[in-house]
Amino acid sequence: MVVNTGNVEGAAGGAWAVAERYREFSWREARGRSEAHEELSARIGQDQEFCELLSGSLPAGEKQQPALLLAAVRHLDGPHADLGPRGAAAYTRWREWTVRHWDEVRAVVMRRTPRDDEPARCATLLPLLAGLPQPLALLEAGSSAGLGLHPDRYRYRYAHTPYADEAEEAPGRADGADPRAEIEAGAPGSPAVFGCRTDWAAHELAGPLPRIVWRAGIAPDPLDPVAEPDDLRWLQACVWPGDGERAARLSAAVEAVRAAPRPRIVRGDPLDELPALAAEAPPEATLVIFHSAALGGLPPARREEFARLVRSLLDARPGGGHWISHEPHSVLPWLTTPAHRSPHASPQAPLTLALDERPVALTGPYGQSLHRLPGGAAHAPGS
């Protein structure tokens, strides 16, 4: 077991900071989203001895993220992996197992990063992509497992609901979609079927699929869940306990793309790798640089630098191109979001979907809803 036995006072201060981080995670991130993670992280935040182990064994910063440790224990089939340890006795078993297997847990933490991959977000991207000049060259910044590069290989069921409040009240399937007003789109026969509530018109949703001739992405730590079962297992471990639907969507998306040619995924920082990779896009295709819930980990100055880089690359490309951003509004705050009715009740903030820095819609964090903002349109100006 790797433990820092140096400065005792420093270790105690580090343990206090770790404990505070877990309490904050419990209150601000897990509350209302996962009762299991809310309880587990709160108990860790009150466990001084265990927090000393974490602060002494793991480097400060991203490796001390609560979500990373919790996923690592699930990845290794720790106790209560499916629903999380509930109650004091269950926490004791979880804690004892984690301490006993600490070298294995730490090894996973040190080589992995938390993942929030959600292929169902493609349901919100599809109408924008279909409305751009075809064919397309897709380049995803922060692509991770690359599942977001295959919007044309999934199937979609859009529940057309002119007002979101009616969608919430209408009886329907478990994903909230109203079967009385359903619009089918996407790849017929795909094993991955994603439901999405929306007020967009039928012709914007059920038209021809985008014709994608080139796919590429950039990620600091790329995964290949098709070829590497352990990568898929890690993605599943990052799904929070009790959310079996998300785990099922991941597995279905992997099956949907299993026979498809692999996209080119470059390991590295998006700002460093973007110019060279964008230059590889075929000149006859419309280059679309996009990212979905991928920039939140960058400091504000780096986000602004990223925005300047994307603008310059598209301006310099013969025929131009388009930028689709899909992030919480706080990530790109210079994008002015018009006043709107909240599209859905969710413990997580919606994402702002923008085309060329023009907000067009608010979406559910996992692609479960797509609601137009005033002035938003599915088609790019001049397309």
Summary of the structure (lengths in Angstrom):
residues: 383
radius of gyration: 21.6
end to end distance: 59.5
largest distance: 65.5
contacts: 1260
relative contact order: 0.13
helix: 43%
strand: 17%
